[in-house]
Amino acid sequence: HVATALLAIAALLASRTFAFAAAFGAFYTGLALAGWITGSGLCLSLQPFDHPFHLVLGGLGLLAAAVSFPRTAKEPA
């Protein structure tokens, strides 16, 4: 969790919020799904109640990525 927070600060300072949010969301969503599919803690001492929490975090990360998606095309005037 500390490493994730440090990466978030670095991404914010480097103006890489989309990349961080997308990676964060994908990682935590994948962690939740892998835990549910395997039915185990994935050698990380995870408990069954951790999976819904990770799914919510992953969903919020993916939502943040969608909101901060870089707009490259110019909008019509």
N, C-alpha and C positions, 0 to 999 in steps of 0.2 A: 504494500500500500504506500509506503514511503517512496519507493522507486517510481510508482505511478504518479504520485504528486510531484516529484522532481521533474519527471518527463513532461507533465502538464505545464509546469512553470517555464521550462525551457521552450516548449512549443509556443506558448503564449508570447514569450519574449522574441522568438524568431518569426512570429506571424505565421505559424504553421498550425493554426487551430483546426482547420479541416482535416489535415492529415492525422493529427493526434486523435481527434474525435472519431474518425473513421476506424483507425486502428484499435482504439480503446473499445469502441462498440463491437467491432468484429471479434476481438479477443474475448471479452466477457460474455457475449452471446454464445460464442463457440464453447467456452468453458462450461456454461450452464447446460447447453445441449449435450455436450460430451459426458458430463456428469450424469444427466438423466438417462442417456442412451446406455451407458456402461453400467449404471447403477452403483457406481463406486465413487470414492473420493479422489480418484486419479492420482494416487500416491501423494496427495497434497493435504491430507488430513481434513478433507472437506466433509461436511455433514449434509444429509438430505435437505435441510432447510437453507443451505447455502445456494443451491441451484436457482430457486426463484429470485433470490436477491441478486445474483449475478445476471440473471435474465433481465431484470429491471434496469440494472446499471448498463448493461449492453444496449438495451433499447434506448435509454436516455443518450448514450454515446452516439448511437446511429441517428437519433433525432437531431442531436447537436450538429452532426456532420451534415445532415440534410439542410439544416438552417444556415450553416456557414459555408455551403457549397460555393466554390468560387464562380462568380459570374464572368465569363469571358466574352460572351456575345454582347454587343452594345444594344441597349434597348432603344426602340424607335422614339424619336422626339415628339 
